[in-house]
Amino acid sequence: MQIKLGKEILKIEQKDLDNNSSGMFTQRMVNDTEKMASFIGWDGLEHLRHIFANIGALFATLIINRQVFLYYLIVSIILIILYNAKTKQKGKIDIQFRNKTEKVSGLIG
């Protein structure tokens, strides 16, 4: 994916970049495809593996002891809520970072 993107970026002429000030566009394309490739590769599979392992442990706990299952379920829900809050906060910080980099990434200023 990144190799194809690199080939397409190399086809863009300098006058197009200068006329459209698309330095930020190019930077975002490269960074975003790198993140997507990372998730689609082993990182995405690792997330799925953790999800299935947790679901399996949850059902095994249900069979063994219902009180521990309820505790595990409540703690899991709390952790999911905290993780989602952290992800939203990181998203806001990422947006601020991207806004700051837009000012310095343009090729013509």
CNS distance restraints for C-alpha pairs under 8 A (distance, minus, plus):
assign (resid   1 and name CA) (resid   5 and name CA) 6.25 0.50 0.50
assign (resid   1 and name CA) (resid  33 and name CA) 7.42 0.50 0.50
assign (resid   1 and name CA) (resid  37 and name CA) 7.26 0.50 0.50
assign (resid   2 and name CA) (resid   6 and name CA) 6.02 0.50 0.50
assign (resid   2 and name CA) (resid  30 and name CA) 7.47 0.50 0.50
assign (resid   2 and name CA) (resid  33 and name CA) 6.69 0.50 0.50
assign (resid   2 and name CA) (resid  34 and name CA) 6.95 0.50 0.50
assign (resid   2 and name CA) (resid  37 and name CA) 7.92 0.50 0.50
assign (resid   3 and name CA) (resid   7 and name CA) 6.28 0.50 0.50
assign (resid   4 and name CA) (resid   8 and name CA) 6.30 0.50 0.50
assign (resid   5 and name CA) (resid   9 and name CA) 6.10 0.50 0.50
assign (resid   5 and name CA) (resid  30 and name CA) 7.52 0.50 0.50
assign (resid   6 and name CA) (resid  10 and name CA) 6.22 0.50 0.50
assign (resid   7 and name CA) (resid  11 and name CA) 6.65 0.50 0.50
assign (resid   8 and name CA) (resid  12 and name CA) 7.09 0.50 0.50
assign (resid   9 and name CA) (resid  26 and name CA) 7.47 0.50 0.50
assign (resid  12 and name CA) (resid  16 and name CA) 6.77 0.50 0.50
assign (resid  12 and name CA) (resid  17 and name CA) 7.37 0.50 0.50
assign (resid  13 and name CA) (resid  17 and name CA) 6.66 0.50 0.50
assign (resid  14 and name CA) (resid  18 and name CA) 6.20 0.50 0.50
assign (resid  15 and name CA) (resid  19 and name CA) 5.90 0.50 0.50
assign (resid  16 and name CA) (resid  20 and name CA) 5.98 0.50 0.50
assign (resid  16 and name CA) (resid  21 and name CA) 7.94 0.50 0.50
assign (resid  17 and name CA) (resid  21 and name CA) 5.32 0.50 0.50
assign (resid  17 and name CA) (resid  22 and name CA) 5.30 0.50 0.50
assign (resid  17 and name CA) (resid  23 and name CA) 6.67 0.50 0.50
assign (resid  17 and name CA) (resid 107 and name CA) 7.15 0.50 0.50
assign (resid  18 and name CA) (resid  22 and name CA) 7.42 0.50 0.50
assign (resid  18 and name CA) (resid 107 and name CA) 6.38 0.50 0.50
assign (resid  18 and name CA) (resid 108 and name CA) 6.03 0.50 0.50
assign (resid  21 and name CA) (resid 106 and name CA) 5.34 0.50 0.50
assign (resid  21 and name CA) (resid 107 and name CA) 5.81 0.50 0.50
assign (resid  21 and name CA) (resid 108 and name CA) 6.06 0.50 0.50
assign (resid  21 and name CA) (resid 109 and name CA) 7.92 0.50 0.50
assign (resid  22 and name CA) (resid  26 and name CA) 6.24 0.50 0.50
assign (resid  22 and name CA) (resid 106 and name CA) 6.24 0.50 0.50
assign (resid  22 and name CA) (resid 107 and name CA) 7.24 0.50 0.50
assign (resid  23 and name CA) (resid  27 and name CA) 6.19 0.50 0.50
assign (resid  23 and name CA) (resid 105 and name CA) 5.48 0.50 0.50
assign (resid  23 and name CA) (resid 106 and name CA) 4.51 0.50 0.50
assign (resid  23 and name CA) (resid 107 and name CA) 5.40 0.50 0.50
assign (resid  24 and name CA) (resid  28 and name CA) 6.00 0.50 0.50
assign (resid  24 and name CA) (resid 101 and name CA) 7.80 0.50 0.50
assign (resid  24 and name CA) (resid 102 and name CA) 5.77 0.50 0.50
assign (resid  24 and name CA) (resid 105 and name CA) 5.03 0.50 0.50
assign (resid  24 and name CA) (resid 106 and name CA) 5.52 0.50 0.50
assign (resid  25 and name CA) (resid  29 and name CA) 6.09 0.50 0.50
assign (resid  26 and name CA) (resid  30 and name CA) 6.26 0.50 0.50
assign (resid  27 and name CA) (resid  31 and name CA) 6.15 0.50 0.50
assign (resid  27 and name CA) (resid 105 and name CA) 7.55 0.50 0.50
assign (resid  28 and name CA) (resid  32 and name CA) 5.74 0.50 0.50
assign (resid  29 and name CA) (resid  33 and name CA) 6.00 0.50 0.50
assign (resid  30 and name CA) (resid  34 and name CA) 6.18 0.50 0.50
assign (resid  31 and name CA) (resid  35 and name CA) 6.33 0.50 0.50
assign (resid  32 and name CA) (resid  36 and name CA) 6.17 0.50 0.50
assign (resid  33 and name CA) (resid  37 and name CA) 5.92 0.50 0.50
assign (resid  34 and name CA) (resid  38 and name CA) 6.12 0.50 0.50
assign (resid  35 and name CA) (resid  39 and name CA) 6.29 0.50 0.50
assign (resid  36 and name CA) (resid  40 and name CA) 6.01 0.50 0.50
assign (resid  37 and name CA) (resid  41 and name CA) 5.92 0.50 0.50
assign (resid  38 and name CA) (resid  42 and name CA) 6.93 0.50 0.50
assign (resid  38 and name CA) (resid  43 and name CA) 6.06 0.50 0.50
assign (resid  38 and name CA) (resid  44 and name CA) 7.57 0.50 0.50
assign (resid  39 and name CA) (resid  43 and name CA) 4.85 0.50 0.50
assign (resid  39 and name CA) (resid  44 and name CA) 4.56 0.50 0.50
assign (resid  39 and name CA) (resid  45 and name CA) 7.98 0.50 0.50
assign (resid  40 and name CA) (resid  44 and name CA) 5.20 0.50 0.50
assign (resid  40 and name CA) (resid  45 and name CA) 7.49 0.50 0.50
assign (resid  41 and name CA) (resid  45 and name CA) 6.88 0.50 0.50
assign (resid  42 and name CA) (resid  46 and name CA) 6.03 0.50 0.50
assign (resid  43 and name CA) (resid  47 and name CA) 6.34 0.50 0.50
assign (resid  44 and name CA) (resid  48 and name CA) 6.42 0.50 0.50
assign (resid  45 and name CA) (resid  49 and name CA) 6.13 0.50 0.50
assign (resid  46 and name CA) (resid  50 and name CA) 6.30 0.50 0.50
assign (resid  47 and name CA) (resid  51 and name CA) 6.30 0.50 0.50
assign (resid  48 and name CA) (resid  52 and name CA) 6.23 0.50 0.50
assign (resid  49 and name CA) (resid  53 and name CA) 6.09 0.50 0.50
assign (resid  50 and name CA) (resid  54 and name CA) 6.11 0.50 0.50
assign (resid  51 and name CA) (resid  55 and name CA) 6.24 0.50 0.50
assign (resid  52 and name CA) (resid  56 and name CA) 6.09 0.50 0.50
assign (resid  53 and name CA) (resid  57 and name CA) 6.15 0.50 0.50
assign (resid  54 and name CA) (resid  58 and name CA) 6.02 0.50 0.50
assign (resid  55 and name CA) (resid  59 and name CA) 6.33 0.50 0.50
assign (resid  56 and name CA) (resid  60 and name CA) 6.14 0.50 0.50
assign (resid  57 and name CA) (resid  61 and name CA) 6.04 0.50 0.50
assign (resid  58 and name CA) (resid  62 and name CA) 6.30 0.50 0.50
assign (resid  58 and name CA) (resid  69 and name CA) 6.60 0.50 0.50
assign (resid  58 and name CA) (resid  72 and name CA) 7.19 0.50 0.50
assign (resid  58 and name CA) (resid  73 and name CA) 7.37 0.50 0.50
assign (resid  59 and name CA) (resid  63 and name CA) 6.40 0.50 0.50
assign (resid  59 and name CA) (resid  69 and name CA) 7.97 0.50 0.50
assign (resid  60 and name CA) (resid  64 and name CA) 6.32 0.50 0.50
assign (resid  61 and name CA) (resid  65 and name CA) 5.79 0.50 0.50
assign (resid  61 and name CA) (resid  66 and name CA) 7.08 0.50 0.50
assign (resid  61 and name CA) (resid  68 and name CA) 6.68 0.50 0.50
assign (resid  61 and name CA) (resid  69 and name CA) 5.24 0.50 0.50
assign (resid  62 and name CA) (resid  66 and name CA) 5.14 0.50 0.50
assign (resid  62 and name CA) (resid  68 and name CA) 7.57 0.50 0.50
assign (resid  62 and name CA) (resid  69 and name CA) 5.00 0.50 0.50
assign (resid  65 and name CA) (resid  69 and name CA) 6.24 0.50 0.50
assign (resid  66 and name CA) (resid  70 and name CA) 6.20 0.50 0.50
assign (resid  67 and name CA) (resid  71 and name CA) 6.36 0.50 0.50
assign (resid  68 and name CA) (resid  72 and name CA) 5.99 0.50 0.50
assign (resid  69 and name CA) (resid  73 and name CA) 5.96 0.50 0.50
assign (resid  70 and name CA) (resid  74 and name CA) 6.10 0.50 0.50
assign (resid  71 and name CA) (resid  75 and name CA) 6.12 0.50 0.50
assign (resid  72 and name CA) (resid  76 and name CA) 5.98 0.50 0.50
assign (resid  73 and name CA) (resid  77 and name CA) 6.20 0.50 0.50
assign (resid  74 and name CA) (resid  78 and name CA) 6.26 0.50 0.50
assign (resid  75 and name CA) (resid  79 and name CA) 6.12 0.50 0.50
assign (resid  76 and name CA) (resid  80 and name CA) 6.14 0.50 0.50
assign (resid  77 and name CA) (resid  81 and name CA) 6.26 0.50 0.50
assign (resid  78 and name CA) (resid  82 and name CA) 6.23 0.50 0.50
assign (resid  79 and name CA) (resid  83 and name CA) 5.98 0.50 0.50
assign (resid  80 and name CA) (resid  84 and name CA) 6.12 0.50 0.50
assign (resid  81 and name CA) (resid  85 and name CA) 6.26 0.50 0.50
assign (resid  82 and name CA) (resid  86 and name CA) 6.18 0.50 0.50
assign (resid  83 and name CA) (resid  87 and name CA) 6.09 0.50 0.50
assign (resid  84 and name CA) (resid  88 and name CA) 6.19 0.50 0.50
assign (resid  85 and name CA) (resid  89 and name CA) 6.25 0.50 0.50
assign (resid  86 and name CA) (resid  90 and name CA) 6.13 0.50 0.50
assign (resid  87 and name CA) (resid  91 and name CA) 6.08 0.50 0.50
assign (resid  88 and name CA) (resid  92 and name CA) 6.35 0.50 0.50
assign (resid  89 and name CA) (resid  93 and name CA) 6.37 0.50 0.50
assign (resid  90 and name CA) (resid  94 and name CA) 6.05 0.50 0.50
assign (resid  91 and name CA) (resid  95 and name CA) 6.20 0.50 0.50
assign (resid  92 and name CA) (resid  96 and name CA) 6.35 0.50 0.50
assign (resid  93 and name CA) (resid  97 and name CA) 6.17 0.50 0.50
assign (resid  94 and name CA) (resid  98 and name CA) 6.13 0.50 0.50
assign (resid  95 and name CA) (resid  99 and name CA) 6.17 0.50 0.50
assign (resid  96 and name CA) (resid 100 and name CA) 6.31 0.50 0.50
assign (resid  97 and name CA) (resid 101 and name CA) 6.23 0.50 0.50
assign (resid  98 and name CA) (resid 102 and name CA) 6.14 0.50 0.50
assign (resid  99 and name CA) (resid 103 and name CA) 7.16 0.50 0.50
assign (resid 100 and name CA) (resid 104 and name CA) 7.44 0.50 0.50
assign (resid 101 and name CA) (resid 105 and name CA) 5.87 0.50 0.50
assign (resid 102 and name CA) (resid 106 and name CA) 6.65 0.50 0.50
assign (resid 103 and name CA) (resid 109 and name CA) 7.34 0.50 0.50
assign (resid 104 and name CA) (resid 109 and name CA) 6.83 0.50 0.50
assign (resid 105 and name CA) (resid 109 and name CA) 7.67 0.50 0.50
